[in-house]
Amino acid sequence: METFDIVVVGGGPAGATFARIASGGGRSVLLLDGNLRGKPCGGLLAPDAQKALARFDLTLPKDILVDPQIFAVRTIDLKTARQRYYQRMYINLNRDKFDRWLLSLADSAVQVRRGRCTALDRTGGGVAVTYRTDAGERRTVLGKVVVGADGANSIVRRSFFPPLHTRSYVAIQQWFPLQEERCKAFYSCIFDPDTSDCCSWSIHKDDYMIFGGAFAPHGCRESFERQKEKLAPFGFRLSQPVKTEACMVLRPTGLRSFCCGGSGVYLIGEAAGLISPSSLEGISSAIVSAVALRQSLETSDPGREYLRRTRRLRWKLTLKNLKCPFMYQPLLRNLVLASGLSSIRLYDGERDSL
Ligand SMILES: Cc1cc2nc3c(=O)[nH]c(=O)nc-3n(C[C@H](O)[C@H](O)[C@H](O)COP(=O)(O)OP(=O)(O)OC[C@H]3O[C@@H](n4cnc5c(N)ncnc54)[C@H](O)[C@@H]3O)c2cc1C
């Protein structure tokens, strides 16, 4: 069987970052990704993720950016029709291009293969990783160490570890060609307690507007469609999407919502449950956890060291739950919106045209 020092399953921000920094020192690294394109995502690089990239002294190539760049979010409560603008410093990206760029930074010592991992089994020398190629062939490789960077529905996590104590949602996102009459919400965050206890969003990306939201799995598509109808009075034209995407998204509730792995099988990024429960921002945690694991593998007890190195991140994400009631509990949210606290006050003419 072909053998690698490290097999990474998943080539998103977590897997790509890990593979890039794990090669070297004669280590053989294989990265497997089942779908190098098409991850549903808002594609916004938050300040924490910007900082994580800056720590590698990395800058973004211009062709990853999309139009427009945004610096405010329009927050809408559909039940009370209250709206406010808040300043936010995000970078608006093409998520596919961002992932491919991160992956392109890995040196030639990293083998990248397109293949969907279908089974993992512990053997004497490590873990046998079976994957299916695009051509339908079944292949098995041996990883002395296996890194699960395969996102919310991680097969690596499900194969070796108990289920996470977390909330899971189905995120649905649709792409609409921009109409001449542009909706003014270049970036909006939408709350509607009737259809979801999480949030939805709209973002302009070049010639498209994407609208997406996270919904309880049961009846998710129906809730999504009902919410779209409610957005018409707010200026959203959400008919005839050209693309519909969906995936699972996690919302950690506490420290037991995370699993870092151990004994030669480790989890990074969203596979480990590392995502913000308040904003669903996950790119920064993906990068930070990849770095923490890489540093831990150098030590005599990588499992314990990886736990230690991610302690601060896990607490930070857990503490974000304290913010959630003010965003997701309708009464508290409306008190915040009514108060106008920290919001941007629009000029009168602009407010009238909303
Ligand atoms: C709708 C939505 C919008 C979001 N918007 C934002 C945002 O704007 N900003 C932000 O910071 N975060 C956002 N997030 C969160 C963010 O997308 C994730 O937290 C982040 O991508 C996690 O990175 P990752 O590398 O851990 O996992 P992922 O990005 O999910 O990557 C996992 C990779 O593993 C591959 N894979 C999965 N299963 C297998 C398998 N069996 N075999 C081989 N490969 C496999 C997938 O193809 C994928 O490439 C959003 C999430 C959702 C669902």
PDBQT file of the ligand as one rigid body, heavy atoms in Angstrom, charges set to zero:
ROOT
HETATM    1  C1  LIG A 401     -23.292  29.031   3.993  1.00  0.00    +0.000 C 
HETATM    2  C2  LIG A 401     -22.061  29.326   4.797  1.00  0.00    +0.000 A 
HETATM    3  C3  LIG A 401     -21.517  30.602   4.767  1.00  0.00    +0.000 A 
HETATM    4  C4  LIG A 401     -20.312  30.851   5.457  1.00  0.00    +0.000 A 
HETATM    5  N1  LIG A 401     -19.748  32.086   5.337  1.00  0.00    +0.000 NA
HETATM    6  C5  LIG A 401     -18.543  32.330   5.921  1.00  0.00    +0.000 A 
HETATM    7  C6  LIG A 401     -17.879  33.571   5.714  1.00  0.00    +0.000 A 
HETATM    8  O1  LIG A 401     -18.367  34.459   5.000  1.00  0.00    +0.000 OA
HETATM    9  N2  LIG A 401     -16.683  33.761   6.326  1.00  0.00    +0.000 N 
HETATM   10  C7  LIG A 401     -16.102  32.804   7.115  1.00  0.00    +0.000 A 
HETATM   11  O2  LIG A 401     -15.015  33.023   7.668  1.00  0.00    +0.000 OA
HETATM   12  N3  LIG A 401     -16.715  31.607   7.311  1.00  0.00    +0.000 NA
HETATM   13  C8  LIG A 401     -17.908  31.347   6.711  1.00  0.00    +0.000 A 
HETATM   14  N4  LIG A 401     -18.505  30.126   6.876  1.00  0.00    +0.000 N 
HETATM   15  C9  LIG A 401     -17.795  29.086   7.632  1.00  0.00    +0.000 C 
HETATM   16  C10 LIG A 401     -16.655  28.574   6.773  1.00  0.00    +0.000 C 
HETATM   17  O3  LIG A 401     -17.108  28.265   5.462  1.00  0.00    +0.000 OA
HETATM   18  C11 LIG A 401     -16.066  27.306   7.380  1.00  0.00    +0.000 C 
HETATM   19  O4  LIG A 401     -15.996  27.385   8.773  1.00  0.00    +0.000 OA
HETATM   20  C12 LIG A 401     -14.654  27.103   6.833  1.00  0.00    +0.000 C 
HETATM   21  O5  LIG A 401     -14.722  26.938   5.431  1.00  0.00    +0.000 OA
HETATM   22  C13 LIG A 401     -14.048  25.886   7.483  1.00  0.00    +0.000 C 
HETATM   23  O6  LIG A 401     -12.899  25.524   6.767  1.00  0.00    +0.000 OA
HETATM   24  P1  LIG A 401     -12.459  24.003   6.744  1.00  0.00    +0.000 P 
HETATM   25  O7  LIG A 401     -11.250  23.950   5.896  1.00  0.00    +0.000 OA
HETATM   26  O8  LIG A 401     -12.424  23.500   8.131  1.00  0.00    +0.000 OA
HETATM   27  O9  LIG A 401     -13.671  23.222   6.053  1.00  0.00    +0.000 OA
HETATM   28  P2  LIG A 401     -14.318  23.413   4.608  1.00  0.00    +0.000 P 
HETATM   29  O10 LIG A 401     -14.083  24.767   4.080  1.00  0.00    +0.000 OA
HETATM   30  O11 LIG A 401     -15.722  22.938   4.752  1.00  0.00    +0.000 OA
HETATM   31  O12 LIG A 401     -13.512  22.427   3.694  1.00  0.00    +0.000 OA
HETATM   32  C14 LIG A 401     -13.681  21.046   3.793  1.00  0.00    +0.000 C 
HETATM   33  C15 LIG A 401     -13.114  20.441   2.536  1.00  0.00    +0.000 C 
HETATM   34  O13 LIG A 401     -13.154  19.029   2.702  1.00  0.00    +0.000 OA
HETATM   35  C16 LIG A 401     -13.624  18.435   1.526  1.00  0.00    +0.000 C 
HETATM   36  N5  LIG A 401     -14.269  17.172   1.894  1.00  0.00    +0.000 N 
HETATM   37  C17 LIG A 401     -15.394  16.994   2.611  1.00  0.00    +0.000 A 
HETATM   38  N6  LIG A 401     -15.650  15.686   2.747  1.00  0.00    +0.000 NA
HETATM   39  C18 LIG A 401     -14.653  15.035   2.105  1.00  0.00    +0.000 A 
HETATM   40  C19 LIG A 401     -14.361  13.660   1.880  1.00  0.00    +0.000 A 
HETATM   41  N7  LIG A 401     -15.159  12.703   2.362  1.00  0.00    +0.000 N 
HETATM   42  N8  LIG A 401     -13.271  13.333   1.163  1.00  0.00    +0.000 NA
HETATM   43  C20 LIG A 401     -12.438  14.297   0.676  1.00  0.00    +0.000 A 
HETATM   44  N9  LIG A 401     -12.676  15.613   0.857  1.00  0.00    +0.000 NA
HETATM   45  C21 LIG A 401     -13.763  15.975   1.560  1.00  0.00    +0.000 A 
HETATM   46  C22 LIG A 401     -14.596  19.441   0.919  1.00  0.00    +0.000 C 
HETATM   47  O14 LIG A 401     -14.659  19.278  -0.481  1.00  0.00    +0.000 OA
HETATM   48  C23 LIG A 401     -13.932  20.768   1.301  1.00  0.00    +0.000 C 
HETATM   49  O15 LIG A 401     -13.075  21.226   0.290  1.00  0.00    +0.000 OA
HETATM   50  C24 LIG A 401     -19.704  29.844   6.223  1.00  0.00    +0.000 A 
HETATM   51  C25 LIG A 401     -20.278  28.572   6.289  1.00  0.00    +0.000 A 
HETATM   52  C26 LIG A 401     -21.440  28.311   5.578  1.00  0.00    +0.000 A 
HETATM   53  C27 LIG A 401     -22.020  26.933   5.617  1.00  0.00    +0.000 C 
ENDROOT
TORSDOF 0
